């Protein structure tokens, strides 16, 4: 809501606003490319195809938000999510999956996911969720 957005803005301070960074972690090149193109211009975007690339990208340049696929070869997204949360990392993590189920959604949210997005999802909806999570949503004046 409005108070959350205002608080996020005041905590960040108004001076020298940097462009926020999003890390996309998905083994699908098509998904990574579509999301990168969609977000480019408004955010700095890094991509990773698997958990080890994601950890390396995170170590290089800490993201402000992570879009994380659940089903990936090797270490799956839920394990990566848990390891991020176990280190105390608080950035919003949106979990994406093409294999949606209530059980997977519950596991993701219990593991610390900020949002759960069954694929395919509406990019405008994703845009609103990201803006809300990062506190960059335009505040609508109340009539």
Secondary structure, DSSP 8 states (H G I E B T S, - for coil): -HHHHHHHHHHH-STT----EEEEE-S-HHHHHHHHHHHBTTBEEEEESSHHHHHHHHHHS--SEEEEES--SSS-HHHHHHHHHHTT--SEEEEEESS--HHHHHHHHHTT-SEEEESS--HHHHHHHHHHHHT-S------
